[in-house]
Amino acid sequence: MNEISWTLVLVLAAGAYTCKVLGLVLIGARTLPKVVDRCLILIPAALITALIVKDTFSVGQDLVLDARALGVGAATFAAWRRAPLVLVIVIGAAVTAAVRAIS
């Protein structure tokens, strides 16, 4: 089993590297159209958001609504009100801990 895991990791790493090199070869020094450039800028934010939502509302294969959702909601509100990042993290963790202590 361990051999299969490492083989899979190495195959995926080689595939990712190949895609990166292929992109450099195909695009080269050319500039991308403005529409594509704007879309590429949004991809990291979309991926981070998807990971946060997945980790907040799921346990294994099940959807759940627990203290994590309230913590993320409180942190989102703090970020919307332009609180410093450290404060946003502390607020999210504090609300999550408080809800877990109450329930």
N, C-alpha and C positions, 0 to 999 in steps of 0.2 A: 504494500500500500504506500509506503513512504517513497519508494522508487517512482511510482506513478505520479505522486504529487510533485516531486522535483522535476520529473520529465515534463509535466504540464507547465510548471513555472518557467522552465527554460524555453519551451516551445512558445509560450505566450510572450516572453521577453524578446525572443528572436522575431516574432511577428510584429510586435510593437516597434522594434528598431527598424525592421524592413519597411513598415508603413512610413516611419519618419524619414528615412532615406529616400523612399520613393516620392514623397511629397517634395523634398528638396530638389530631386532630379526633374520632376515634372514641372514644378513652378519656377524653380531657379531664381533668377534675379527679378522676375516680373512682379509687378504689383497686382494685388487682387482687386476685383471690382469693389466699390464702396459698400454695396449691399452685403457681399460676402464678408468683408472686413468687419462690418457692424455685427453680423451674426456671430462671428468667431469671438468677438469680445464678450458676448453674452453667455457663451458656453460655460465658463467656470462658475459663474453665479448660479446658473441653472443646475449644474451638477451638485454644488454644495447644498442648494435648496432641496433637491431630490433626496440626498443622503440624510439631511436633517429630518425631513418628513418621514422617510422610511424608518429611521431609528426612533422617532418619537411615537409613531402610531402602530408599531408592529413588534410582536414577540414571536420569533420563529415564523410560522406561516399564518398566525392569527393577527387580526387587527384588534387593538386595544385602545382604550381611552383612560389614561391614568394620570398620575401626578406630573409625569413628564410633559404632557400637553399643556398643563397650566404653567409650568416653568418656562416652556418655550414661548407661550403667549405673553407672559410677563416680561421676558427678555426682549421679545419683539416690540412690545410697547415701549420699553426703555430705550431701545435702539431708535425707534421712531421719534421719540422725544429728544434724540441726540445726546444721550448719556454716554460717558466715556466707556470704551470697550470693557475695561476691567469691571466697572459698575454693572454693565449689562450682564456679564457672566455671573457676578455675585448675586444679582437679583434673580436670575433664572435658577441658580442653584438653591438659593434661600427659599424661593417659593416652592420648588420641588420638594425640598426637605421638609418644609412646614406642612405641606399637604400630605406627605407620607407619614409624618408624625401624628397628624390629626386622624387619619384614616386607619 
